[in-house]
Amino acid sequence: TWSMTVTKNWRLTFRLNEQGQLCDMALEDYHGA
């Protein structure tokens, strides 16, 4: 699983499948509101 900070407390998480394609992508508030 990989993640990137988008802005402030948001991050984009995803993983790569066997073909190198992105899957299970989600935009998350990692501080949780």
C-alpha distances in whole Angstrom, upper triangle without the diagonal:
4,7,11,14,16,19,20,18,16,13,11,7,6,4,7,10,13,15,12,12,10,10,9,10,11,13,14,17,15,19,19,23
4,7,11,13,16,18,16,14,10,8,6,5,6,8,12,15,16,13,13,10,11,10,10,11,12,13,15,14,18,19,22
4,7,9,12,14,12,10,7,5,4,6,9,11,15,18,19,16,15,12,12,11,9,9,10,10,12,11,14,16,19
4,6,9,11,11,9,5,5,7,9,11,14,18,21,21,17,16,13,14,14,11,11,10,10,12,11,14,16,19
4,6,7,8,6,4,6,9,12,15,17,21,24,24,21,20,17,17,16,13,12,10,10,10,10,12,15,17
4,7,8,5,5,6,10,13,16,19,22,25,25,22,20,17,18,17,13,11,9,9,10,11,13,15,17
4,6,5,7,10,13,16,20,22,26,29,29,25,24,20,21,20,16,14,11,11,10,11,12,14,15
4,6,8,12,15,18,22,25,28,31,31,28,27,23,23,22,19,16,12,11,9,10,10,12,13
4,7,10,13,17,20,23,26,30,30,27,26,22,22,20,17,14,11,8,6,6,6,9,10
4,7,10,13,17,20,23,27,27,24,22,19,18,16,13,10,7,6,5,6,8,10,11
4,6,10,13,17,20,23,24,21,19,15,15,13,10,8,6,5,7,7,10,12,14
4,7,10,13,16,20,20,17,15,12,12,10,7,6,5,6,9,10,13,14,16
4,7,11,14,17,18,15,14,10,9,8,6,5,7,8,11,10,14,15,18
4,7,10,13,14,12,10,6,6,5,4,7,9,11,14,14,18,18,21
4,7,10,11,9,8,6,6,6,7,10,13,14,18,17,21,21,24
4,7,8,5,5,5,6,8,10,13,16,18,21,21,24,25,28
4,5,5,5,7,7,9,12,15,18,20,24,24,27,27,30
4,5,7,10,10,13,15,19,22,24,28,27,31,31,34
4,6,9,11,14,16,19,22,25,28,28,32,32,35
4,7,9,13,14,17,20,22,26,25,29,30,33
4,6,10,11,15,17,20,24,24,28,28,30
4,7,7,11,14,16,20,20,24,24,27
4,5,9,13,15,19,19,23,22,25
4,7,10,12,16,16,20,19,22
4,7,10,13,14,18,18,20
4,6,10,11,15,14,16
4,7,9,12,12,14
4,6,9,8,11
4,6,5,7
4,5,9
4,6
4
